[in-house]
Amino acid sequence: MYHPFSVSDTLKTAWYLLRKNFSVISIFALLGFLSVVALAFIIYVFLNGNLATSIGIVVLLIGVSFIFLGFVKLIFQLIDKEYYDFEFSDIVPTIRMQYSYLLLLIMVSTLSVLLTNAIKALDEGLTQNILGIVVGGFFQFFFLFYFPICACFIVDDSSGAFESVIQSFQLIRGNFLKYLLLFVLIEAMVFVGSVTLVGMLFVIPFVNIILVVAYRKLIYSHQDVDDDLAETK
């Protein structure tokens, strides 16, 4: 039976996945968090000097992207394990995935910085303020709204950096308002969870689960195929 994209169904499926696989998800999230903290500590304590610090930051960025993409792969595997089992190697990001993800991140970040600096170089006034708000808002919206879907395409479809952007726009088109509502709810969760460290440790993995589930359900809705996982709850 065809399942159109639904915010409530997406949230229910994400919660179902979290409950059913809580131990696996929590262990991965905890190990990932500790790994990032340990790597950041090593860089802060042992790497001195501009060059060493810069290299350390690059290594940290690669490490964070590796953990994030691994988590996304894990959620896809947990969704699909209704049909087959998976091994540890199945959640390890490929070099192509990391390259595409980091390339997209660097390109968008660089473009954002260049445009922001160009606007700052303009004469102070209403035009500069309006352009600053528009550009800043656009890139923040892209990072929070479209970038997670791009990451899902990079992991699930082995898409390239440019290809994933085009695919994300095409996927959300037709369900923009529903996905916007989901986006607002996610932002509210992050705001509530940010009050405590424990809250963030719970909210961040859950939010990423929601986004992966939303991506998969959007794919199903465009392909007009059955979403068996939604029937298991």
N, C-alpha and C positions, 0 to 999 in steps of 0.2 A: 504494500500500500504506500502511496506517495505521501511524504511528510513535508509540508511547507515549513520554512524556518520559523521557529517559535522561541521567544525569549524564555518563557517559563519552562518549556521542554528542555532547552539548553541548560538552564540552571539545575533542573532536576537530574539530568543525565550526568552533569559534572559532579553533583553531590553524591550520586550513586557510585560513580567511579572512585571518588575519594573515600567513601565509606567502605567499599568492597576491597580496595587496595591500600588502605591507610598505612599499614606497616611498610610496604614497599616504597610508597611515595614519601612518607615521613623520613625513612632512613636515607633515601637519596637526597632529599632536601637538606637534611641535617649535615650529611657528609659534604654536600656542595657548599653549604654555608661555612662550615669549618675549614674547608679547603681554601675558599676565598679569603677568609680572615687570616689563615696561616700565611698565605702568599703575600697578602698586604703587609703583614707584620714583618716578614723577611725583607721585603723591599724597603720598608720604613726604617728598620734597624740596621741592616747590613749594607745597603746600597747607598753610597755617598757620592756626591758629584752629579752634575747635570746629565752627563752621558749615561752613567749607570742608572740613575733614577728614571731617565727616559726609556731605557731598555726594560727596566723593571715594570714600568707602566704598560708597555706594549705586551710584555709577558702576562701581566695581570689581565689585560683586556682579552687576550687570546684564551686565558684560563676561564674567565667568566663566560665568554661566548661558547666555549667547549661544554661547560656545565649546563648552560641554558639550553643549547641545542640538544644535549643529551637528555635533559628533562623532557623536552618536547617530543623527542623520539620515544622516550619511555611511555608518555601518555598515549601516543599513537599505538604502541605495542599493547598497552593495557586495554585500549578500545578493541583492538583486533584479536586479542587472545581468546575471545569468544569463539574464534574460528581456528586458531592454531597457537601453539606454544612458541616462546621466544627465548633466546639466550642473551647473555651479557653483551656479546658482540653486536647484537641487533640494536642496542641503544647507544653505541659509540658513534659519534658524528664523523662523517667522512671529511677528508681534506677539502673536497669540493664544496661541501656544505659550509664549512668554516670560512673558506675563501669568499664565497658568495655573500654570506652574512656580514663578514667584516668589511667587504668592499662596499656593500650597500650602506652600512653604518657610517663608514668613513666618508663616502661621497655625500650623503645627506648632511652629515655634521659639517663637512667642509663648506658645502654650499650655504648652509645656514650662517656660518661664521663670516663668509665672504659678503653675503648680502647684508648682514647686520653691520659689519664694518663700513660698507659702502653707504648705508643709510646714515651712520654716525658722521660720515664725512660731509654730509649735506649741511646747508645752513640751518641753524636751529629755527624751528617754527612749527606750524601746524602740519605741513607736509611731511616733515621728518617724523613727527610723533605718530601720524596716521600710518605711514609706511612701516615704522618700527613695530607698531601694534599688529598690523596685518601680517608682516613677515614672521614675527615671533609667534603669533597665534597659529599661522599655517604650519610651521615646522613642529610646534608642540603637538598640534592636532594630528599631523602625519605620524609622528613617533608613537603616539599613544593609540591612535585609531587604526591606521593602516599597517604600520610596521610589524605588529604581531602576526597579522595575516601573511605578510611577506615572508616572515620566518617560517610559518607553517608550510608555505609552498616550497621554500628552500629545502626543508626537511622531508616533506611528504612526496614532493614531485621532482626533487633534485633540480629545481629551477635556478637560473642565474639571477644576478642582482637586478638587472633591468627587467627581465621577464617576470620576476615575482611582483614587481610594482604594478605592471600592466594587469597581471592576473588578479591581484588584490582588488583593484578598482572594478574589474569585470565581475568578480565574485560578489562584492558588496552591493553593486548596482542592482536595484530592484528590491533590496531588503535594507536600504540605507537607514530608514527611520527605526526599524526593529533593532538593527545593529547599534544605532545611536543610543537607543534606550538601554541596551545591554551595556554599552560603554559607560553611560551615566551611573548605572548600578554598580559597575566595577569600580569606578572612581569613588563612589560612596563607601564601598567596602574597604578600599585602600585608606581612605580618610579615617574611618573608624579603627581599622587595624593599626594605623600608625601611632596610636596612643601609647602602645607598649611594644617591646621587642618581641614578646611571645605572640602578640597579635599579628605582627608583620611576618613572623615565621610561619604562621598559619595562612594568612591572607595571600601572600605572594605566590606560593604554590597553587592555592585554590584558584586564584585569578588566572594563572597560566593554564590550568586545567579547563576553565571556562572558555578561554580563548581558543584552545585546541578543539574542544568540542564544538564551539560555534563554527569554526572553520570547516570541520567535517560535516556538520549539518547543513551548512551553506552549500557545500559540494553536493550533498545528497539532493538538496532542493533543486539545484540547477540540472542535475542528471535525471531527476524524476525516478529515483530508485528507492527501494525500501531501506529503512534505517532500523535494522534488527535490534540494536542496542536499546533504542527507545522503548521497545516492546518488552524488555526484560525487567522493567521496574514494576 
